[in-house]
Amino acid sequence: MKVKLKDIANEANISISAVSLVLNDKPCRISKERKELIKQIAKDRNYTPNINARSLVTNQTKTFGLIIPDIENFFFSRLTKSIEIYCRKFGYTLIIVNSNDEFKEDLNLIDLLLSRGIDGLFITISNSSYSHEEEVSSKLKLLTIPYIMVDRVFDRLSCNQVYFDNVKGAYLATKHLINQGHTKISCIINPINSKNTISRFEGYRKAMEYYGLKINEEYIIQGDYRIQSGYDAGTVVINNNTTAVFVSNDMMTLGLLKRLREENINIPENFSIVSYDNLLNEFMLDVEITSIDQKVSKLGITACDLMLNLIQNKELKPEKICLNPELIIKKSVKKIHSPSI
Amino acid sequence: MKVKLKDIANEANISISAVSLVLNDKPCRISKERKELIKQIAKDRNYTPNINARSLVTNQTKTFGLIIPDIENFFFSRLTKSIEIYCRKFGYTLIIVNSNDEFKEDLNLIDLLLSRGIDGLFITISNSSYSHEEEVSSKLKLLTIPYIMVDRVFDRLSCNQVYFDNVKGAYLATKHLINQGHTKISCIINPINSKNTISRFEGYRKAMEYYGLKINEEYIIQGDYRIQSGYDAGTVVINNNTTAVFVSNDMMTLGLLKRLREENINIPENFSIVSYDNLLNEFMLDVEITSIDQKVSKLGITACDLMLNLIQNKELKPEKICLNPELIIKKSVKKIHSPSI
């Protein structure tokens, strides 16, 4: 059984309110010895304060919540860690929950975190929440604590948001391939109706259009941001008569590389790749991948700074902070002669 | 402001206890229309029940807590996900907190999770907690909810534990190198005073001794389980006159491979490696690594099954479940002629 204030009061032979005052370090007329006795009993009996009761008084829990779609994805595990470490510096603990990219879990986990007491919420929504934008937006709008949409945001919702410009990132990636002479360029993209995915496809389309290049239907290959889908996409890439591919995340690039290796297709000699996230190069062994870098720690720190501001001043107007991604050039793209550009 | 039962009662013009009965789906003499009205108001106003208050009645929160040392480490992010998904199947939500491998955080986070209400605790302690075994053990012993030490355990503590046999794993790894003819074998190991680390070194030592091989001082290279330390260890390995290395985790192997590649040392032609964890092969591009497989999902599922049993029957005696690791042979070890074996 959980130890209660009453139990400590009984053991110390003192009133419950006196115990409460002592354990909360409030001024009271109790001798130093008695105070120490009470604290010792609380420690021995492993007394933990009821945080909800305590937060009624202090109105803060010194805790933030984070809802993340897939803790196993490098990008999100790194984002989680950067938020966690930065919050800790300011005395906040981060409670993490994983939605498994399921829209219903976003809704459940918001309730769960609220019911456990948090001072602020970071949320990276599930991709499937984009198909239930109104429902999820309504839920968020009702929140009475500060919240920030991180990485995955709703354009139409007026709330605090920190994210990267995905149109720009994909445009830079595709433009780089075109500048190196490629004209037949595949795109591995998640067909899910999410802002980041749509934006990345949009950036690819814009670059191709700007340079007057045609996008054949078979250039567009579906993946789900996981390794296996990149592997499967590899089979299509091998047969669709393109010389290069823009892959919209690193996990899929891992799978793609494995598939190409099986066919002895070397990068960049036989095929060129630009990826997204730039998390692979510290793992890479046989090829360094040109990629769009989204500085994960910058995303995490910007979100934390905004949250700490919101906690100080709840009247601040919602801010939408759009961060710039950057093209990091490595050796996965071959410069080819192309008379058409 | 957080919406309270009282606010809903005012709006529905009904008593607080009636609202409580309706929202908790308890039997009561309230018309269906009225019930729906109350539920609609609660939904519109984003009412979330105070979980601590509710748990006083039901005595359960349908939530487990998980304390993990480093969410960015593949092994732990995968373990987290396997526990999360399995718990979810049984209607439990998992609250995850990251200790950043700091002993003090283990103690703080136990309190934090308890104060937020959980039905059971999974804990993978920080490596630094092994230097404060008594303090951490005392803390755990006082817990009044079921808890399970996962992966990293205290031998002397009588409590529920699920972990792998690390002596056996390291023995199998080293024996494999010896069987292929290697006699000068380095070992990259974390010098921290933790059970798993000590056990892995013990397994290496046992195998070398059993086969009458000498361990020179320079064979033992320190790392901290992170990529950079494996990279640094690479410089030592290149110069210590060994032909093979047993690396005690995959993250360090990643760094080591990068360093060896810089020196054009090919695996297995010029150097042999056996690693630990077997998580790399799905990422690997130019070499598949022989490794000790600790089935992460088995660890997670075994821990969950045990927890669900404990929840059903709190009188169960503590169980220590030791799982067997397995050697997965790939292509990172060269068979060499060696007259000494």
Chai-1 contact restraints between the chains, C-beta under 6 A:
chainA,res_idxA,chainB,res_idxB,connection_type,confidence,min_distance_angstrom,max_distance_angstrom,comment,restraint_id
A,M1,B,T144,contact,1.0,0.0,6.0,A-B,restraint_1
A,K2,B,T144,contact,1.0,0.0,6.0,A-B,restraint_2
A,N46,B,L142,contact,1.0,0.0,6.0,A-B,restraint_3
A,T48,B,D111,contact,1.0,0.0,6.0,A-B,restraint_4
A,T48,B,L114,contact,1.0,0.0,6.0,A-B,restraint_5
A,T48,B,S115,contact,1.0,0.0,6.0,A-B,restraint_6
A,N50,B,N52,contact,1.0,0.0,6.0,A-B,restraint_7
A,I51,B,S115,contact,1.0,0.0,6.0,A-B,restraint_8
A,I51,B,R116,contact,1.0,0.0,6.0,A-B,restraint_9
A,N52,B,N50,contact,1.0,0.0,6.0,A-B,restraint_10
A,N52,B,N52,contact,1.0,0.0,6.0,A-B,restraint_11
A,I71,B,S77,contact,1.0,0.0,6.0,A-B,restraint_12
A,I71,B,T80,contact,1.0,0.0,6.0,A-B,restraint_13
A,I71,B,K81,contact,1.0,0.0,6.0,A-B,restraint_14
A,E72,B,S77,contact,1.0,0.0,6.0,A-B,restraint_15
A,E72,B,R78,contact,1.0,0.0,6.0,A-B,restraint_16
A,E72,B,K81,contact,1.0,0.0,6.0,A-B,restraint_17
A,S77,B,I71,contact,1.0,0.0,6.0,A-B,restraint_18
A,S77,B,E72,contact,1.0,0.0,6.0,A-B,restraint_19
A,S77,B,S77,contact,1.0,0.0,6.0,A-B,restraint_20
A,R78,B,E72,contact,1.0,0.0,6.0,A-B,restraint_21
A,T80,B,I71,contact,1.0,0.0,6.0,A-B,restraint_22
A,K81,B,I71,contact,1.0,0.0,6.0,A-B,restraint_23
A,K81,B,E72,contact,1.0,0.0,6.0,A-B,restraint_24
A,E84,B,N98,contact,1.0,0.0,6.0,A-B,restraint_25
A,T93,B,L112,contact,1.0,0.0,6.0,A-B,restraint_26
A,I95,B,I95,contact,1.0,0.0,6.0,A-B,restraint_27
A,I96,B,I96,contact,1.0,0.0,6.0,A-B,restraint_28
A,N98,B,E84,contact,1.0,0.0,6.0,A-B,restraint_29
A,D111,B,T48,contact,1.0,0.0,6.0,A-B,restraint_30
A,L112,B,T93,contact,1.0,0.0,6.0,A-B,restraint_31
A,L114,B,T48,contact,1.0,0.0,6.0,A-B,restraint_32
A,S115,B,T48,contact,1.0,0.0,6.0,A-B,restraint_33
A,S115,B,I51,contact,1.0,0.0,6.0,A-B,restraint_34
A,R116,B,R116,contact,1.0,0.0,6.0,A-B,restraint_35
A,L142,B,N46,contact,1.0,0.0,6.0,A-B,restraint_36
A,T144,B,K2,contact,1.0,0.0,6.0,A-B,restraint_37
A,L254,B,F283,contact,1.0,0.0,6.0,A-B,restraint_38
A,L257,B,L285,contact,1.0,0.0,6.0,A-B,restraint_39
A,F283,B,L254,contact,1.0,0.0,6.0,A-B,restraint_40
A,F283,B,F283,contact,1.0,0.0,6.0,A-B,restraint_41
A,L285,B,L257,contact,1.0,0.0,6.0,A-B,restraint_42
A,L285,B,L285,contact,1.0,0.0,6.0,A-B,restraint_43
A,L285,B,D286,contact,1.0,0.0,6.0,A-B,restraint_44
A,D286,B,L285,contact,1.0,0.0,6.0,A-B,restraint_45
A,D286,B,D286,contact,1.0,0.0,6.0,A-B,restraint_46
